[in-house]
């Protein structure tokens, strides 16, 4: 518990690279700290801890030509009823051979991290979590990239975190992943300041 009464937690991101685990002697990593609370209807609210804002630097409002493996992206999107995917393409190579998709699927009402093309020649993983926008509610995504980690929070109600390994050092492009009628209402992008010197 934080001094102000907030309930904080850290998730554990498991590492599935057996050969590398044996070679390096360690496995897994903590997620970013998350703030948990109960909504009025008794459902769980989950958001990035407010202290993470102190890591923000060099704000920009466009993804044009943007490349990074350590950043925070906050986007407010408004998908129409007939929209498909609304989200971001991260850890992408210029030729599109590698990419990770982070999006809301309006058809299935799920938050998705699609790593199908994230592992080079390794089979990627697609993770889905139930998530539905309420009538007239915009999609609020807060996505953190930290070298081999992607963490996504949606509207303070759902979160997914994954380890993402890329085969190419050039897999650092970031762009929108939009399918159908989706309006971009807000966009803020920050570099993330390192929390330690190594």
Secondary structure, 3 states (H helix, E strand, C coil): CCCCCCEEECCEECCCCHHHHHHHCCCCEECCCEEEEECCCCCEEEEECHHHHHHEEEEECCCCCCECCEEEEEEEEEECCCCCEEEEEEEECCCCCCEEEEEEECCCCEEEEEEEECCCCCCCCEEEEECCCCCCCCEEEEEEEECCEEEEEECCCEEEEEECCCCCCCCCEEEEEECCCEEEEEEEEEEECCCCCC
